[in-house]
Amino acid sequence: MIDTVFFDLGGVLLSKGWDREFRREAAIEFQLDAGFEARHEKLAKVFECGQLSLDDYLGRVVFNQAREFTKTQFVDFIHHKQTPMADSLAVLKELRKTVVGGHHLLLCTLNNESRELNEYRIERFGLRDHFRAFFSSCYLGHMKPDAPIYRSALDIAQRHPGECLFIDDTAANLDAAQSLGMDTIHFQDAAQLRAELHRRGLISSAPTGGDTSS
C-alpha cells in the first residue's frame, strides 16, 4: 500500500531550475562566451551535490573574466525566470488531503538542485506547506539517476520501496526507483498525473475531460 509520494520539482511542479535550455537563454541575455556551457559541465555535479556554493560556481563559470553585469544581476535573472506549474500544484494540494491507514500521505521531494536555488524555490513557492521533507541532491550529496539518492531517501524516510511512489518528468530518472521496487509515474501533464493518482486510489476527484489514461 502506497503511503509515501516522492515528487521531482523542475518540470513537474515548477519550471526547470537551471537546465540546459535556461542556460542557453542566460548565455544569450548576457552575451556569454562559447566556453560557458563547457565550464558549467565540469562543475555541474559538485554544484548540484552541494559541494560548491552559488557564489563560487558563478565566479568560475560566469565571472571567470570581467563582465559588464554583476553577480546580483545574474542571480536576479535566474530568480525571475522561476515559475510555478499551477495545474500540477492544484493536484498536489488535493493529494495532501489523502489519508491512508489512518494517516495522511508522507509527501517529499526527490530532486536534483543546487543549494541556493533549491532553497529559493522552496521559500518562494511555499513548498514547506506541501512537503514534510526535501530529499534534494544538494543535501544528500548524490544525484538522480544514480541509485544512491533513492536509497538515501528511502533510508531517511524509513519507508519500504513498495510503500512509495516516485513522480518525475524524465524517464531515465525512473529506472533506479523501479529497480528498487518503487512505483513510478512518468509525468506528462497535470491531467495525466491526476488520472494516474486516481487510478491508484490516491486522489478522490475523477480525471477531467474523460481522461482515464494510465
Backbone bond lengths (Angstrom), bond angles and torsions (degrees), N, CA, C in turn:
res aa  C-N    CA-C-N  psi(-1)  N-CA   C-N-CA  omega(-1)  CA-C   N-CA-C  phi
1 M - - - 1.465 - - 1.528 109.58 -
2 I 1.306 117.45 127.57 1.454 121.76 -179.36 1.522 110.27 -76.14
3 D 1.335 115.55 124.71 1.461 119.69 175.08 1.524 111.89 -128.41
4 T 1.339 116.68 3.84 1.462 121.52 -178.51 1.524 109.35 -138.89
5 V 1.325 116.28 133.80 1.464 121.30 178.96 1.523 108.83 -125.82
6 F 1.331 115.07 124.20 1.460 122.42 175.86 1.524 108.81 -102.11
7 F 1.329 116.71 129.64 1.460 122.84 -179.62 1.526 111.35 -112.97
8 D 1.328 116.32 133.51 1.448 120.07 159.10 1.532 106.75 -69.58
9 L 1.321 117.62 158.92 1.460 120.41 178.87 1.525 112.42 -105.05
10 G 1.343 117.43 -64.41 1.457 120.66 -177.42 1.514 112.53 -65.42
11 G 1.323 115.93 120.93 1.460 121.02 -178.77 1.505 113.95 92.34
12 V 1.343 117.49 -7.67 1.468 121.86 177.87 1.529 110.37 -117.92
13 L 1.310 116.68 -53.13 1.460 121.67 -179.26 1.527 113.08 -114.12
14 L 1.325 115.81 -25.61 1.461 121.61 -179.42 1.523 109.10 -132.91
15 S 1.326 116.06 167.83 1.455 119.89 171.08 1.522 109.32 -62.09
16 K 1.327 116.10 161.77 1.451 119.94 175.63 1.531 108.72 -61.52
17 G 1.332 115.47 141.77 1.454 118.20 -174.69 1.517 114.34 -76.80
18 W 1.324 117.75 -59.72 1.469 121.94 -177.18 1.523 107.73 -148.60
19 D 1.333 115.30 57.40 1.452 120.39 -175.72 1.531 110.80 -88.55
20 R 1.327 115.67 -178.18 1.464 120.65 -174.60 1.527 111.98 -59.97
21 E 1.335 117.50 -43.45 1.468 120.71 -179.20 1.520 110.99 -64.22
22 F 1.317 116.52 -41.05 1.464 120.66 179.18 1.534 109.79 -65.72
23 R 1.321 117.08 -40.71 1.468 119.62 178.30 1.524 110.67 -64.37
24 R 1.326 116.68 -35.10 1.468 120.04 176.95 1.537 110.01 -63.27
25 E 1.327 116.80 -41.19 1.467 120.30 176.84 1.519 111.09 -62.18
26 A 1.326 116.20 -42.94 1.467 120.74 -179.81 1.529 110.48 -63.95
27 A 1.325 116.72 -40.10 1.459 120.42 -179.59 1.524 110.98 -62.78
28 I 1.331 116.37 -37.49 1.466 120.32 178.19 1.520 110.40 -72.25
29 E 1.328 116.48 -46.40 1.467 121.55 -177.69 1.527 111.51 -59.23
30 F 1.329 116.68 -42.20 1.461 120.69 -174.91 1.528 113.16 -104.88
31 Q 1.341 116.37 7.77 1.462 122.30 176.63 1.533 111.19 52.60
32 L 1.330 115.16 52.99 1.456 120.97 -178.99 1.520 110.68 -77.96
33 D 1.308 115.86 152.95 1.466 121.35 -177.19 1.523 110.79 -71.84
34 A 1.310 116.05 167.34 1.461 122.19 -174.40 1.519 112.89 -64.70
35 G 1.326 118.38 -22.49 1.462 120.91 -178.33 1.510 114.84 -81.78
36 F 1.327 117.66 -2.42 1.472 121.90 -176.46 1.524 112.02 -56.38
37 E 1.329 117.21 -49.83 1.464 120.36 -176.14 1.528 111.03 -66.32
38 A 1.325 117.62 -38.41 1.463 120.67 178.82 1.524 110.67 -64.62
39 R 1.322 117.29 -39.30 1.470 120.26 177.81 1.524 110.55 -65.50
40 H 1.337 115.47 -38.72 1.465 118.81 176.47 1.521 111.09 -60.98
41 E 1.323 117.28 -48.08 1.458 121.22 -176.16 1.526 111.78 -58.57
42 K 1.313 117.34 -35.21 1.460 120.87 -179.55 1.530 111.99 -66.41
43 L 1.327 116.47 -28.88 1.462 120.74 -174.39 1.522 113.49 -111.42
44 A 1.330 117.73 -2.06 1.465 121.31 -171.25 1.521 112.59 -57.14
45 K 1.323 117.56 -45.67 1.467 119.49 -174.80 1.520 111.85 -67.95
46 V 1.333 117.47 -46.69 1.473 118.32 -179.56 1.528 110.54 -67.08
47 F 1.325 116.81 -31.66 1.464 121.18 177.96 1.526 110.60 -66.21
48 E 1.332 116.72 -49.19 1.463 119.83 -176.47 1.523 112.34 -78.71
49 C 1.315 117.33 -14.67 1.471 120.25 174.93 1.523 111.89 -92.44
50 G 1.338 117.37 10.46 1.452 121.37 172.87 1.511 114.87 79.04
51 Q 1.335 117.76 14.86 1.457 120.67 -177.80 1.527 112.62 -97.20
52 L 1.321 116.80 0.45 1.454 121.97 -179.53 1.522 108.31 -142.04
53 S 1.315 116.83 126.56 1.465 120.44 -179.10 1.523 110.16 -72.00
54 L 1.323 115.85 160.49 1.462 120.57 177.29 1.522 110.52 -60.40
55 D 1.318 116.71 -40.22 1.460 120.31 -179.21 1.532 110.63 -61.89
56 D 1.332 116.79 -45.67 1.465 120.21 179.09 1.523 111.25 -67.22
57 Y 1.325 116.41 -40.29 1.466 120.43 178.20 1.526 110.57 -58.88
58 L 1.319 116.73 -50.28 1.462 119.85 -178.87 1.525 110.95 -63.73
59 G 1.326 116.28 -37.17 1.456 119.52 179.40 1.517 112.64 -61.26
60 R 1.326 116.72 -32.30 1.464 120.94 -176.75 1.526 113.24 -95.44
61 V 1.321 117.42 -26.00 1.468 120.48 -174.09 1.528 112.49 -101.38
62 V 1.326 117.19 -38.86 1.469 121.36 -177.55 1.526 111.25 -106.97
63 F 1.315 117.15 -48.63 1.459 121.38 -174.78 1.528 111.68 -98.12
64 N 1.322 115.07 38.75 1.457 121.46 172.45 1.517 111.75 -73.69
65 Q 1.328 115.38 -7.43 1.461 122.76 175.84 1.523 107.96 -148.34
66 A 1.308 116.90 168.36 1.460 120.92 -178.85 1.531 109.96 -62.25
67 R 1.339 115.66 135.97 1.463 121.24 179.07 1.525 109.73 -124.99
68 E 1.325 115.72 159.85 1.457 120.87 179.07 1.524 111.27 -92.60
69 F 1.314 117.01 13.13 1.464 122.01 176.76 1.525 107.24 -137.50
70 T 1.323 116.28 165.63 1.460 121.47 -175.49 1.530 110.79 -102.32
71 K 1.330 115.01 166.52 1.461 119.25 174.58 1.525 110.31 -60.90
72 T 1.298 117.50 -38.47 1.471 120.57 179.73 1.523 110.73 -60.61
73 Q 1.319 117.51 -43.02 1.461 120.72 179.00 1.526 110.93 -64.09
74 F 1.313 116.37 -38.61 1.465 119.82 -179.65 1.525 110.68 -68.53
75 V 1.328 117.51 -44.17 1.467 121.02 178.92 1.523 110.17 -65.06
76 D 1.325 117.35 -39.20 1.467 120.17 177.58 1.526 110.76 -59.90
77 F 1.324 116.62 -39.16 1.467 120.80 177.44 1.525 110.17 -60.82
78 I 1.326 116.68 -45.00 1.467 120.89 178.63 1.518 110.42 -61.19
79 H 1.314 116.75 -46.52 1.464 120.86 -177.58 1.521 111.92 -63.75
80 H 1.317 116.78 -42.91 1.461 120.28 -175.62 1.525 112.40 -68.27
81 K 1.324 116.84 -19.62 1.460 120.94 179.84 1.533 112.84 -83.66
82 Q 1.327 117.64 -10.13 1.466 120.39 -178.11 1.524 110.19 -75.75
83 T 1.323 117.00 131.09 1.462 121.39 -179.09 1.528 110.82 -138.43
84 P 1.329 117.19 151.50 1.465 120.61 176.08 1.522 110.66 -86.04
85 M 1.326 116.19 154.72 1.456 122.36 171.69 1.532 106.11 -101.07
86 A 1.323 115.19 92.77 1.466 121.84 -167.79 1.524 113.04 -57.94
87 D 1.320 118.43 -41.69 1.463 120.98 -177.42 1.532 111.17 -65.22
88 S 1.314 116.11 -39.96 1.464 119.75 178.58 1.525 111.13 -69.22
89 L 1.319 116.70 -39.57 1.462 119.89 178.44 1.521 111.07 -64.57
90 A 1.333 116.81 -31.68 1.465 120.43 176.47 1.530 110.13 -65.13
91 V 1.327 117.25 -38.74 1.470 120.99 176.42 1.529 109.72 -65.12
92 L 1.323 116.54 -42.52 1.461 120.84 178.51 1.527 111.21 -59.45
93 K 1.328 117.31 -41.28 1.468 120.66 179.28 1.528 111.05 -62.57
94 E 1.326 116.90 -37.24 1.466 119.78 176.39 1.525 110.64 -67.46
95 L 1.323 115.80 -39.10 1.462 120.42 -178.59 1.526 111.17 -64.01
96 R 1.305 117.22 -29.57 1.469 121.22 179.03 1.532 111.78 -61.89
97 K 1.327 117.23 -22.88 1.465 120.88 -178.03 1.522 112.83 -84.04
98 T 1.335 116.25 -11.66 1.466 120.50 -174.88 1.526 111.15 -68.61
99 V 1.325 115.86 134.30 1.460 122.75 177.04 1.518 108.44 -117.16
100 V 1.329 116.74 128.24 1.457 123.14 178.41 1.524 108.47 -127.55
101 G 1.332 116.68 124.33 1.453 119.87 179.75 1.513 113.53 61.41
102 G 1.328 116.40 31.36 1.467 120.86 178.72 1.514 114.40 84.80
103 H 1.345 117.56 2.05 1.464 120.79 -178.86 1.526 110.04 -132.37
104 H 1.333 115.30 150.15 1.457 118.99 173.86 1.529 109.77 -67.15
105 L 1.315 115.56 152.03 1.457 120.81 176.22 1.527 110.50 -57.03
106 L 1.325 115.41 144.83 1.457 120.31 170.18 1.519 106.92 -85.08
107 L 1.322 117.18 116.50 1.460 122.51 -178.64 1.525 109.32 -109.36
108 C 1.327 115.85 126.51 1.461 122.14 -176.91 1.525 109.56 -137.91
109 T 1.321 116.40 159.38 1.452 119.75 170.26 1.520 109.00 -93.58
110 L 1.316 115.57 156.79 1.466 122.76 171.99 1.522 104.74 -145.28
111 N 1.331 116.06 91.11 1.467 120.51 -167.88 1.513 112.56 -140.68
112 N 1.326 114.48 155.36 1.459 122.23 172.05 1.525 108.19 -93.58
113 E 1.321 116.78 123.14 1.468 119.30 177.60 1.513 109.74 -166.82
114 S 1.320 116.31 145.67 1.456 121.42 173.55 1.534 109.25 -70.17
115 R 1.333 115.71 156.61 1.460 120.17 -170.32 1.531 113.54 -60.45
116 E 1.316 117.58 -54.47 1.462 119.18 -173.20 1.526 112.31 -65.22
117 L 1.341 116.87 -41.05 1.463 119.01 179.51 1.520 110.52 -69.76
118 N 1.315 117.60 -37.90 1.462 120.95 177.36 1.534 110.22 -58.98
119 E 1.326 116.24 -47.67 1.462 120.11 -177.44 1.521 111.34 -69.23
120 Y 1.334 117.17 -33.61 1.460 120.14 175.29 1.522 110.73 -62.83
121 R 1.323 117.13 -44.53 1.459 120.96 -178.03 1.532 111.47 -69.15
122 I 1.327 116.28 -38.75 1.463 119.80 176.28 1.526 110.40 -58.19
123 E 1.321 115.74 -45.58 1.471 120.78 -177.95 1.527 111.57 -71.31
124 R 1.332 116.85 -48.47 1.463 120.73 -174.30 1.520 112.50 -62.42
125 F 1.316 116.69 -38.83 1.467 119.95 -174.81 1.525 113.08 -102.76
126 G 1.325 117.19 14.22 1.465 121.33 174.25 1.512 113.92 59.02
127 L 1.329 117.49 38.21 1.462 119.97 -174.03 1.517 113.19 -70.84
128 R 1.319 118.51 -19.48 1.469 119.96 176.51 1.529 111.26 -65.76
129 D 1.323 116.68 -20.88 1.468 119.94 176.93 1.529 111.39 -73.53
130 H 1.325 116.57 -18.54 1.463 121.26 -176.02 1.525 113.43 -105.15
131 F 1.331 116.64 -36.51 1.460 120.87 -169.89 1.522 112.15 -114.47
132 R 1.339 114.44 142.97 1.460 120.80 177.94 1.522 111.87 -86.38
133 A 1.328 117.42 -26.08 1.462 120.89 -178.15 1.522 109.59 -150.24
134 F 1.341 114.98 153.01 1.460 121.80 -178.21 1.529 108.73 -122.58
135 F 1.332 115.01 101.23 1.457 121.09 179.20 1.530 107.81 -93.70
136 S 1.308 114.73 80.13 1.459 122.32 -175.00 1.521 109.84 -104.51
137 S 1.327 115.75 149.44 1.464 120.63 -178.15 1.522 111.76 -56.07
138 C 1.323 117.21 -35.02 1.465 120.29 -177.52 1.521 112.16 -69.07
139 Y 1.335 118.58 -19.75 1.463 122.14 177.99 1.530 111.77 -96.86
140 L 1.330 116.53 -33.64 1.468 120.20 -174.72 1.521 113.16 -92.76
141 G 1.344 117.29 -16.59 1.452 119.95 179.17 1.515 114.20 76.40
142 H 1.327 117.40 13.24 1.466 123.30 176.68 1.523 108.22 -135.08
143 M 1.336 115.99 158.65 1.455 121.17 -179.02 1.517 111.59 -125.35
144 K 1.322 116.30 148.58 1.454 120.69 165.48 1.532 107.69 -66.24
145 P 1.309 119.52 144.25 1.471 127.91 9.48 1.525 114.47 -94.21
146 D 1.339 118.21 15.72 1.464 120.07 -177.99 1.527 111.13 -69.43
147 A 1.316 116.70 137.73 1.465 122.22 -173.53 1.531 114.90 -58.75
148 P 1.345 121.03 -34.16 1.468 119.51 -176.14 1.526 115.20 -56.71
149 I 1.338 119.15 -32.16 1.462 118.77 -178.88 1.531 110.80 -68.45
150 Y 1.336 117.50 -33.91 1.461 120.99 178.49 1.532 109.90 -71.78
151 R 1.323 116.37 -41.93 1.468 119.67 178.73 1.526 110.93 -63.71
152 S 1.331 116.63 -41.14 1.464 119.87 179.11 1.522 111.15 -63.06
153 A 1.324 116.79 -43.33 1.463 120.47 179.27 1.524 111.18 -61.21
154 L 1.330 116.69 -43.74 1.466 120.48 178.77 1.529 110.90 -65.06
155 D 1.323 116.91 -42.59 1.464 120.61 -179.02 1.526 111.35 -63.72
156 I 1.322 116.50 -47.01 1.465 120.04 -177.28 1.525 110.77 -68.58
157 A 1.330 116.51 -39.38 1.470 120.02 178.67 1.517 112.12 -74.98
158 Q 1.341 116.32 -14.38 1.464 122.15 -177.58 1.527 110.59 56.69
159 R 1.343 114.17 53.99 1.454 121.15 179.36 1.520 109.61 -125.21
160 H 1.315 115.70 144.29 1.461 122.03 171.92 1.525 107.46 -79.56
161 P 1.336 118.85 142.58 1.474 120.55 -178.71 1.524 113.43 -53.27
162 G 1.342 117.31 -36.39 1.456 120.30 -179.12 1.508 114.48 -67.70
163 E 1.325 116.56 -10.84 1.464 121.69 177.88 1.521 112.19 -94.25
164 C 1.330 116.27 0.91 1.463 120.26 -168.08 1.524 113.41 -120.64
165 L 1.332 114.31 146.36 1.458 123.79 173.89 1.523 107.57 -121.52
166 F 1.327 116.58 134.94 1.456 121.92 179.11 1.515 109.16 -120.83
167 I 1.342 116.84 131.93 1.462 123.22 -176.39 1.522 108.93 -119.23
168 D 1.342 116.32 125.34 1.466 120.50 -178.50 1.525 108.60 -151.04
169 D 1.329 116.21 149.52 1.468 119.66 179.91 1.525 112.17 -90.69
170 T 1.330 118.07 -6.15 1.461 121.93 179.25 1.523 109.29 -106.48
171 A 1.320 116.29 116.14 1.463 120.41 -174.22 1.530 112.17 -58.18
172 A 1.324 117.13 -37.89 1.464 120.29 -177.65 1.523 112.40 -62.83
173 N 1.314 116.89 -24.82 1.467 120.54 -179.76 1.526 112.57 -77.06
174 L 1.323 117.21 -10.95 1.460 120.73 -178.04 1.519 112.67 -86.71
175 D 1.327 116.85 -20.73 1.461 120.12 -171.47 1.521 113.05 -61.28
176 A 1.327 117.18 -49.52 1.468 120.21 -177.96 1.520 110.87 -64.90
177 A 1.329 116.93 -38.65 1.465 120.38 178.09 1.524 110.58 -61.68
178 Q 1.321 116.19 -44.42 1.466 120.62 179.30 1.524 111.25 -64.31
179 S 1.335 116.84 -39.86 1.461 119.84 -178.81 1.521 111.69 -65.82
180 L 1.329 116.87 -25.78 1.465 120.87 177.24 1.526 112.28 -82.90
181 G 1.329 116.54 -12.23 1.458 120.53 178.99 1.512 114.96 104.76
182 M 1.340 117.10 10.22 1.459 120.63 177.45 1.525 110.39 -81.69
183 D 1.318 116.35 146.08 1.453 121.34 169.66 1.529 106.95 -74.90
184 T 1.333 117.87 151.10 1.462 120.54 -178.29 1.519 111.01 -139.83
185 I 1.326 114.34 155.19 1.461 122.64 171.01 1.521 107.74 -129.03
186 H 1.329 115.87 124.93 1.455 120.93 173.48 1.523 107.14 -85.95
187 F 1.306 116.63 102.42 1.465 122.61 -173.19 1.524 111.06 -65.71
188 Q 1.351 115.25 132.59 1.459 122.48 174.43 1.526 110.71 -115.58
189 D 1.313 115.76 -50.76 1.462 121.75 177.50 1.519 108.23 -161.77
190 A 1.324 116.50 174.99 1.459 120.80 -174.51 1.526 112.20 -64.07
191 A 1.339 117.27 -38.02 1.467 119.94 -179.54 1.528 110.54 -64.18
192 Q 1.322 116.75 -43.25 1.464 120.52 178.34 1.529 110.92 -65.07
193 L 1.334 116.27 -39.67 1.468 120.17 178.32 1.522 110.42 -62.34
194 R 1.325 116.30 -44.69 1.460 120.18 179.22 1.533 110.64 -59.91
195 A 1.327 115.53 -43.08 1.462 120.30 -179.37 1.527 111.08 -63.49
196 E 1.334 117.14 -42.66 1.465 121.59 179.88 1.526 110.98 -64.47
197 L 1.314 116.81 -42.79 1.466 120.25 179.59 1.522 111.17 -68.63
198 H 1.330 116.06 -37.97 1.461 120.05 177.78 1.525 110.65 -64.30
199 R 1.314 116.74 -40.98 1.468 121.38 179.48 1.522 111.33 -61.90
200 R 1.315 116.66 -32.56 1.460 121.31 179.10 1.522 113.01 -85.95
201 G 1.327 116.98 -0.22 1.454 120.80 180.00 1.514 113.90 75.03
202 L 1.336 116.52 21.62 1.458 120.31 -176.90 1.518 113.23 -99.51
203 I 1.310 116.45 -6.40 1.456 120.33 178.28 1.524 106.96 -143.78
204 S 1.320 116.12 137.56 1.465 118.86 -170.35 1.516 113.19 -85.03
205 S 1.335 117.42 -33.14 1.468 118.76 -176.07 1.516 110.58 -72.37
206 A 1.324 116.27 135.98 1.455 121.74 -178.66 1.517 109.95 -70.83
207 P 1.320 118.06 152.26 1.462 121.07 174.43 1.518 110.82 -56.87
208 T 1.338 116.10 145.39 1.459 120.66 -179.85 1.514 110.13 -86.46
209 G 1.310 115.70 159.12 1.453 121.42 174.08 1.514 114.33 65.68
210 G 1.340 115.61 21.59 1.456 118.82 178.25 1.510 114.05 74.18
211 D 1.351 117.48 14.03 1.458 120.97 -178.58 1.510 110.51 -73.55
212 T 1.290 116.97 117.34 1.469 121.46 178.78 1.523 110.24 -125.12
213 S 1.353 116.05 27.27 1.459 119.10 -178.20 1.505 110.74 -63.16
214 S 1.339 115.31 155.26 1.467 119.83 -178.34 1.508 109.45 -133.89
